[in-house]
Amino acid sequence: MSGIPQIDIPTKTLTASGATTTRFSYKGARGGGFRVVSLATAVSVTFQVANTLGGTLGDLKDSNNAAISQTLTAGDSYEIPTQAFAFAEIALVCNAGTAVVDVCFKG
């Protein structure tokens, strides 16, 4: 039995700007998550997505048209929202400062 392919992306820095935060190719992913290694001022991230690699980012919204965000604690792990599955690229934008994360995706 073969396992589900997994992509591990260690220690990437997230920033408070969609222009400078790390962007991840999410094309074909069927799940994903991240572990917060450390925080510098950041207390949450908002998920942003793009239809194409390198495309314009926009907030990932829920069914109530609210941007999807996640409060963070260093050392804890979080799931990437299932609403992101349809997009080619995902970025996590901090509310302030920076966060260092380890990310994994499953295809």
N, C-alpha and C positions, 0 to 999 in steps of 0.2 A: 504494500500500500504506500503510495507516495503522499507526502505531506503537502499542505498548502504552501506555495512559495511565500517567503517572508523577506522583506527588505528592512534591514536595521540601519538607522542613520544616527550615529552617536554624536553627542555634544555639539549642538547647533545653538547659536545665540538668536533670540527673538528680541525685537526692539519695539518701540512705541510708534513706529511709522510703517505703513504698507510699502513705502518706497525703499526701506532699508532692512526690514525684517527678512529672515530666511523664508524662501518660498520652496515648497515641496511639490514635485510631480506626483499627482494623485490619480493619474489616468489608469483605469483598470483596477484600482484598489477596491477591495470588498470589505475593508475594515482597517482600523488603525488606532493607535493610541500613542501617548507620550508620557514620559516620566520627567518631573521637574527636578533637575540636578541642583540648581541654585536660583535665587531671586535677588535682584538689586533694584529695589523700589517697586517693582511690578507686583500687583496683587491679583491681576486677572488678565485673560486674553480674550479677544474677540476673534472669531473665525472669519476669514475672508477667502473668497474663491474666485477663480477665473475659468472661463469656458475653454481657453486655449493656453498652452504653455507660453509664458511671458505676456499673457493678455492682461487686460485691465482688471484689477481686483475690485470686488464689491462685497459688502457684508453678507454673510450667510444668514438667512432669516428663517424663523420658524413660521408655523401656520398662522400666527397672530401678527406677522410682519415685524417682529422684534428681532434685532440682531442677536445671534447666539453667542454667548460668552461663557467663560468658566472661571470661577474663583480658584486661585492656585495656592498650594502649600508645598514648600520645598520637601522633596523626598516622596511625594505622593504621585500616583499615576492616574491618567484620565483617558477616556475614550474620545476619539474624534467623532463628532455627530454624524449619524447616518445620512443626514441631508447633504453631506459633502460628496457622497458616492458618485453623483452624476457629473462632477466637475473634473477638469484636467489638472488643476493646480489648486493648492491650498496654502494659506499663510496664517500664522497665528500672530496677532498684533497685541502687544502689551498695552495696558492702560497707562503705564508710565515706566521709565527705566528700562531694564532688560531682564530676561530670564534665559537660563541655559537649560536645554531639554535634550533628552534622548528620544527618538521617534522610531516607531516601527509600523509598517504597513503589511497587510496580507492581501494577496491577489486572488 
